[in-house]
Amino acid sequence: ESEAEAMLSGLPEKAVLVVHSPPKGHCDEAGNGMSLGSVAILKAIEDKQPVLAVCGHIHEAWGQESKVGETGIVNLGPAGRYFDLD
């Protein structure tokens, strides 16, 4: 978490964030029901409000979508996808 926090400290506002792990509580539920997302990623999204946050990692959550404020969160998994960012 401390490494992720340091790496995300330079995240500009209104960016597109692409990370491996999902934010805590969003698109991060494993098969055993545990929330495995990152608190540091969640805090960065709350603070900087990127336009979009794309993640993967949690296989059981592939294809799930969520929001943190106005930021769309999507766990893409192995699928490709297009996004229209206005």
Secondary structure, DSSP 8 states (H G I E B T S, - for coil): -HHHHHHHTT--TT-EEE-SS-BTTSS-B-TTS-B--BHHHHHHHHHH--SEEEE---GGGTT-EEEETTEEEEE-TT--------
